[in-house]
Amino acid sequence: MSNAVIIKDAVKKYGDFIALKGVSLDIREGEFFTLLGPSGCGKTTLLRMIAGFNSIEGGEFYFGDRLINAVPAHKRDIGMVFQNYAIFPHLTVAENVAYGLKARKVPASEIAPRVAEALELVQIAHLSKRKPNELSGGQQQRVALARAFVIEPSVLLMDEPLSNLDAKLRVQMRTVIKKLQRKLGITTIYVTHDQEEALAISDRIAVMIGVSNFLDCTVRENGEVTIENELTIRVPLKKPYSGKATLSARPEQLFFARDGMPGEVQFSTFLGDFIEYEVRLADGQQLTVNEYTKDTTTVHENGEKVFLNFDPERISVYEAESEEVITC
């Protein structure tokens, strides 16, 4: 039976370095939930904390209503699919898939039919007697998938499982993964840096600290936010607040406008669906702005004077000291 996964104020430290601080998630039973972000943002660290491979320095982790902080990894009832497959080279496909069942002391009479069913689901039943070195990368990944879900875990964890495959095979395999997850109904937590992949397979996505712009600002109780006396916008506040704050806007949440914060284009990079600009404000701060090619016919030149503005409904504002989000 699948479990919901609830994380409250998770903290991970390596010595004096804080890798994760105050992360909270509520992942529903049977949901396909993705942690999306660039390398170094902490997504794999969080996944390994859920798995029991990393220590937990703060916060509470629950599977359903069961607190698992002190539960060893092998007793958490998880399946895990790694980036490098981690299948045993000396075992056949069928033996690899059967490994977890044997470790759980499943009766021998049940193992063969469960392995056969798992291999049929990932469409490699005809490869059951082959060794891993006789398989393609996509076939090896199917073995890893079958081995993870054949034990019928309450939570399935996947860490960048498609990153070693070529582009065409990644598209095929993400479809396989999503169809399997829907058929089996296992709560799945998936880690990737690929936005397209995340959107294609997920029920919900948590975006973990990617590229963002941070600006000092002042907030009034009526929701007026003033940035360096250059721009004032009104945002919805979830509680009364007046004082210093920090505004956060991702590159796609900024746009070029007729008025706003004055700046100068320093550099542009064409990235297919969008153009990424580096814009320097009057105070010298550099901002990253993404403008989607479907929304414009203009390319801003290096050295061009521009104005930047925000959509007040899409940005986040934090109290300067507590770093608590105060926008709705």
C-alpha positions as CSV (number, residue, x, y, z in Angstrom):
1,M,0.0,0.0,0.0
2,S,1.3,3.5,-0.9
3,N,2.0,6.1,1.7
4,A,1.7,9.9,1.7
5,V,5.1,11.5,2.5
6,I,5.1,14.5,4.8
7,I,8.2,16.5,5.5
8,K,8.3,19.3,8.2
9,D,11.1,21.8,8.4
10,A,13.9,19.5,7.2
11,V,17.4,20.6,7.9
12,K,20.6,19.0,6.5
13,K,24.1,20.1,7.6
14,Y,27.6,19.1,6.5
15,G,29.7,20.6,9.3
16,D,29.0,24.3,9.3
17,F,27.5,24.2,5.9
18,I,23.7,24.2,5.7
19,A,22.6,22.2,2.6
20,L,18.9,22.4,3.4
21,K,17.0,24.7,5.7
22,G,13.3,24.5,6.7
23,V,12.1,22.4,3.7
24,S,8.5,21.3,4.1
25,L,6.5,19.1,1.6
26,D,3.2,17.3,1.7
27,I,3.2,14.6,-1.0
28,R,-0.1,12.8,-1.4
29,E,-0.6,9.0,-1.5
30,G,-0.2,7.6,-5.0
31,E,1.1,10.9,-6.4
32,F,4.0,11.4,-8.9
33,F,5.9,14.2,-7.2
34,T,9.1,15.7,-8.7
35,L,11.9,17.7,-7.2
36,L,13.2,19.9,-9.9
37,G,16.3,22.0,-9.8
38,P,19.9,22.5,-11.0
39,S,22.9,20.6,-9.6
40,G,23.8,21.6,-6.1
41,C,20.3,22.8,-5.1
42,G,19.8,19.9,-2.6
43,K,17.2,17.8,-4.4
44,T,19.3,14.6,-4.2
45,T,20.2,15.4,-0.7
46,L,16.6,15.6,0.3
47,L,15.8,12.4,-1.6
48,R,18.5,10.5,0.3
49,M,17.2,11.8,3.6
50,I,13.8,10.4,2.6
51,A,15.5,7.1,1.7
52,G,17.4,6.9,5.0
53,F,20.8,7.2,3.3
54,N,21.6,10.7,4.7
55,S,21.3,11.7,8.3
56,I,18.6,14.3,9.4
57,E,19.8,17.2,11.4
58,G,16.4,18.8,11.9
59,G,12.7,18.4,11.1
60,E,10.3,15.5,10.9
61,F,9.8,12.9,8.1
62,Y,6.6,10.9,8.0
63,F,5.4,8.0,5.8
64,G,1.7,8.4,6.4
65,D,1.4,8.9,10.2
66,R,4.6,7.0,10.9
67,L,7.6,9.1,11.9
68,I,10.6,7.6,10.1
69,N,13.5,9.8,11.2
70,A,15.2,7.0,13.2
71,V,14.0,4.2,11.0
72,P,16.9,2.5,9.1
73,A,16.8,2.6,5.3
74,H,16.1,-1.1,4.9
75,K,13.0,-0.8,7.1
76,R,11.4,2.1,5.3
77,D,9.7,0.1,2.7
78,I,11.1,2.0,-0.3
79,G,12.1,1.2,-3.8
80,M,15.0,3.1,-5.3
81,V,16.1,3.8,-8.9
82,F,19.5,5.3,-9.2
83,Q,21.1,7.4,-12.0
84,N,23.7,4.7,-12.7
85,Y,21.1,1.8,-12.6
86,A,23.2,-0.1,-9.9
87,I,22.2,-3.5,-11.2
88,F,24.4,-6.5,-10.4
89,P,26.6,-7.4,-13.4
90,H,27.1,-11.1,-12.4
91,L,23.3,-11.8,-12.2
92,T,20.8,-12.3,-15.0
93,V,18.0,-9.9,-15.6
94,A,15.6,-12.2,-13.7
95,E,18.0,-12.7,-10.8
96,N,18.5,-8.9,-10.5
97,V,14.7,-8.4,-10.3
98,A,14.3,-11.2,-7.8
99,Y,17.1,-9.9,-5.5
100,G,14.9,-7.6,-3.4
101,L,12.2,-10.3,-3.0
102,K,14.7,-12.8,-1.7
103,A,16.1,-10.2,0.7
104,R,12.6,-9.7,2.0
105,K,12.3,-13.5,2.4
106,V,9.3,-13.7,0.1
107,P,8.4,-17.4,-0.4
108,A,10.2,-19.0,-3.3
109,S,6.9,-20.1,-4.9
110,E,5.9,-16.4,-5.2
111,I,9.2,-15.0,-6.6
112,A,9.1,-16.4,-10.1
113,P,5.6,-15.3,-11.0
114,R,6.2,-11.8,-9.5
115,V,9.5,-11.4,-11.4
116,A,7.8,-12.6,-14.6
117,E,5.0,-10.1,-14.1
118,A,7.4,-7.2,-13.4
119,L,9.5,-8.0,-16.6
120,E,6.3,-8.1,-18.6
121,L,5.2,-4.7,-17.3
122,V,8.5,-3.1,-18.5
123,Q,8.4,-5.2,-21.7
124,I,11.7,-7.1,-21.3
125,A,10.4,-10.6,-20.5
126,H,12.3,-11.9,-23.5
127,L,15.6,-10.7,-21.9
128,S,15.2,-12.5,-18.6
129,K,18.2,-14.8,-19.0
130,R,20.6,-12.1,-20.2
131,K,23.4,-10.5,-18.2
132,P,23.5,-6.6,-17.9
133,N,26.5,-6.4,-20.3
134,E,24.3,-7.8,-23.0
135,L,21.7,-5.0,-22.6
136,S,21.4,-1.5,-23.9
137,G,21.2,1.5,-21.6
138,G,17.4,1.6,-21.9
139,Q,17.0,-2.1,-21.2
140,Q,19.3,-1.8,-18.1
141,Q,17.1,1.0,-16.8
142,R,14.0,-1.1,-17.3
143,V,15.7,-3.8,-15.2
144,A,16.3,-1.2,-12.5
145,L,12.7,-0.1,-12.6
146,A,11.4,-3.7,-12.4
147,R,13.6,-4.4,-9.4
148,A,12.4,-1.3,-7.6
149,F,8.7,-1.9,-8.0
150,V,8.5,-5.7,-7.8
151,I,8.9,-5.5,-4.0
152,E,5.7,-3.4,-4.0
153,P,7.2,-0.5,-1.9
154,S,5.0,2.1,-0.2
155,V,7.2,4.8,-1.7
156,L,9.3,4.7,-4.9
157,L,12.3,7.1,-5.2
158,M,14.0,7.9,-8.4
159,D,17.3,9.9,-8.7
160,E,17.8,11.3,-12.2
161,P,17.1,7.9,-13.7
162,L,17.1,9.0,-17.3
163,S,20.2,11.3,-17.4
164,N,22.5,8.6,-18.9
165,L,20.2,7.9,-21.8
166,D,20.2,9.7,-25.2
167,A,17.4,12.2,-25.9
168,K,15.1,9.9,-27.9
169,L,15.4,7.1,-25.4
170,R,14.7,9.6,-22.5
171,V,11.4,10.5,-24.0
172,Q,10.5,6.8,-24.5
173,M,11.5,5.9,-20.9
174,R,9.7,8.8,-19.2
175,T,6.5,7.6,-20.9
176,V,7.2,4.0,-19.6
177,I,7.8,5.4,-16.1
178,K,4.6,7.5,-16.0
179,K,2.4,4.7,-17.3
180,L,3.9,2.2,-14.8
181,Q,3.3,4.7,-11.9
182,R,-0.3,5.2,-12.9
183,K,-0.9,1.5,-13.3
184,L,0.7,0.6,-9.9
185,G,-0.4,3.7,-7.9
186,I,2.8,3.9,-6.0
187,T,3.7,7.2,-4.3
188,T,6.7,8.3,-6.4
189,I,9.3,11.0,-5.7
190,Y,11.4,11.8,-8.7
191,V,14.5,14.0,-9.0
192,T,15.5,15.7,-12.2
193,H,17.2,18.9,-13.5
194,D,15.2,18.7,-16.8
195,Q,12.2,21.0,-16.8
196,E,10.6,19.3,-19.8
197,E,10.9,15.9,-18.2
198,A,9.4,17.1,-15.0
199,L,6.4,18.7,-16.8
200,A,5.8,15.5,-18.9
201,I,5.6,13.0,-16.0
202,S,4.6,14.8,-12.8
203,D,1.4,15.3,-11.0
204,R,3.0,18.1,-9.0
205,I,6.5,19.7,-9.0
206,A,8.6,21.4,-6.3
207,V,11.1,23.8,-7.8
208,M,14.2,23.9,-5.7
209,I,16.4,27.0,-5.8
210,G,17.2,27.5,-9.4
211,V,18.2,30.7,-11.0
212,S,16.4,33.6,-9.2
213,N,16.8,37.3,-8.8
214,F,16.8,38.8,-5.3
215,L,16.2,42.5,-4.7
216,D,16.2,44.5,-1.4
217,C,12.9,46.3,-1.0
218,T,10.7,48.1,1.6
219,V,7.1,46.9,2.3
220,R,4.2,48.9,3.7
221,E,1.2,47.3,5.4
222,N,-1.1,48.1,2.4
223,G,1.1,45.8,0.2
224,E,3.1,48.5,-1.5
225,V,6.7,47.2,-2.3
226,T,9.3,49.8,-3.2
227,I,12.6,48.8,-4.8
228,E,15.5,51.2,-4.4
229,N,13.1,54.2,-5.0
230,E,13.0,53.1,-8.7
231,L,9.8,51.1,-8.7
232,T,6.7,50.6,-6.5
233,I,4.3,47.8,-7.0
234,R,1.4,46.4,-4.9
235,V,1.4,42.8,-3.9
236,P,-1.1,40.7,-2.0
237,L,0.2,40.1,1.6
238,K,-0.9,37.1,3.7
239,K,-0.4,39.1,6.9
240,P,0.2,42.7,7.8
241,Y,3.9,43.7,7.5
242,S,5.9,46.9,7.3
243,G,9.6,47.1,7.0
244,K,12.6,45.8,5.1
245,A,12.2,42.7,2.9
246,T,13.6,40.8,0.0
247,L,11.8,40.3,-3.3
248,S,12.5,37.2,-5.3
249,A,11.6,36.9,-9.0
250,R,12.7,34.1,-11.4
251,P,14.0,35.1,-14.8
252,E,10.7,34.3,-16.5
253,Q,8.8,36.5,-14.0
254,L,10.6,39.7,-15.1
255,F,9.7,41.4,-18.3
256,F,10.7,44.4,-20.4
257,A,8.3,47.4,-20.1
258,R,7.8,51.0,-21.0
259,D,8.7,52.0,-17.4
260,G,10.0,50.4,-14.3
261,M,13.5,49.7,-13.1
262,P,16.0,51.2,-15.5
263,G,18.9,49.0,-16.7
264,E,21.2,48.2,-19.5
265,V,21.5,44.9,-21.4
266,Q,24.9,43.4,-20.9
267,F,24.6,40.1,-22.7
268,S,22.1,37.9,-24.4
269,T,22.0,34.1,-25.1
270,F,19.5,32.5,-27.6
271,L,18.3,29.2,-26.0
272,G,15.7,28.1,-28.5
273,D,12.4,28.7,-26.7
274,F,13.7,31.8,-25.0
275,I,16.4,34.4,-25.0
276,E,18.3,34.8,-21.7
277,Y,19.4,38.4,-20.9
278,E,21.8,39.7,-18.3
279,V,20.7,43.2,-17.4
280,R,22.6,45.6,-15.1
281,L,20.6,48.0,-13.0
282,A,21.6,51.5,-12.1
283,D,23.1,50.4,-8.8
284,G,25.2,47.8,-10.6
285,Q,23.2,44.7,-9.7
286,Q,22.9,42.1,-12.4
287,L,19.5,40.5,-13.1
288,T,18.7,37.5,-15.4
289,V,15.7,37.9,-17.6
290,N,14.1,35.2,-19.8
291,E,12.0,36.4,-22.7
292,Y,10.2,33.7,-24.6
293,T,10.5,33.8,-28.4
294,K,6.8,33.1,-28.9
295,D,6.0,36.4,-27.0
296,T,8.3,38.8,-28.9
297,T,9.7,39.7,-32.3
298,T,12.4,41.9,-30.8
299,V,15.9,41.1,-29.7
300,H,17.5,43.6,-27.3
301,E,21.0,44.5,-28.2
302,N,24.0,44.7,-25.8
303,G,24.2,48.2,-24.4
304,E,20.5,48.9,-25.0
305,K,18.8,50.9,-22.3
306,V,15.7,49.1,-21.0
307,F,13.1,49.1,-18.2
308,L,12.2,46.0,-16.2
309,N,9.0,45.2,-14.3
310,F,7.2,42.3,-12.5
311,D,3.9,40.6,-12.4
312,P,2.9,41.3,-8.8
313,E,0.9,38.0,-8.7
314,R,3.9,35.8,-9.5
315,I,6.8,37.2,-7.3
316,S,7.6,36.3,-3.7
317,V,8.5,38.7,-0.9
318,Y,10.3,37.6,2.3
319,E,10.8,39.4,5.6
320,A,14.4,40.5,5.7
321,E,15.3,38.9,9.1
322,S,13.1,35.8,9.4
323,E,13.1,35.1,5.7
324,E,9.4,34.1,6.1
325,V,7.3,34.5,2.9
326,I,4.7,37.3,3.4
327,T,3.1,37.2,0.0
328,C,0.0,35.1,-0.8
